[in-house]
Amino acid sequence: MRILLLLIALFAAGSAAAQDRRPSHCIALAQSAPGITYLHQASWSEPVPENSVRINYIDHATFLIQTEGGLNVATDYTGYLGQADLVPDVVTMNHAHDTHWTANPDPRIPHPLRGWADADGTPADHHLDLGEMLVRNVPTDIRSRYADGVEKDGNSIFIFEVAGLCIGHLGHLHHEPDQAQYSALGRLDVVMAAVDGGVSLDLPTMQRVLKRLRASIVIPMHWWGTVSLNSFLRGMSDQYLIDRDAGTFVEVSLRSLPSRPTIVVLRPQYLRMLDE
């Protein structure tokens, strides 16, 4: 009986530990082995490997972030991820254009997070602790046709702390973060950044932002063709390796972060049905 009780206690402890979030190191430099692990045979429907995160590029500025514990998070959610009937646990949205948000998110989504200020001007302030993942935001301004050309706190940089990683999505960033915002962001391991060259942030400023953030992995987004993308890559190639062959998603762990900062060019693809 004592042995049985001991086994039950050990199993319960292991199960509880599996739900705990590994502490992220947003301020610290990750020490890691070189190279990123790509598992191209997997798909969004497959389990995520241990202590890893899968980042699927869906479209435009929308990514699906998946965790080992089964959490699904969609960034800059427009209401459509593809043919698959996947209901995310969390969606984040931004206000600049309707390609970054929806007024009618699926009511089955437990946590729809708006990245812009309330009507009374109160900035979005999220600190959503899901156990395995912490989701938080850093508000930034966006351009506007009204209010002297600025919508105060109209965008949020969302941060996802999971599997010991600090993952940032810059949203529709329109200005370089100030010192307080940089400090709130901390050290990002992975960052998704718009590289359209002007609709969001001009390329020289975006390159300066990314070089200051010093993320191990940069994933370009918000590009419509190769002109702005190639211009962005040329401007970053002095300090970053360029990986154009990553496919539509990447699986990242704390141990697999590259020893040299790397730009991972993903190709957008909507989610497909499981039998396709």
Summary of the structure (lengths in Angstrom):
residues: 276
radius of gyration: 18.9
end to end distance: 50.1
largest distance: 73.9
contacts: 882
relative contact order: 0.19
helix: 19%
strand: 29%
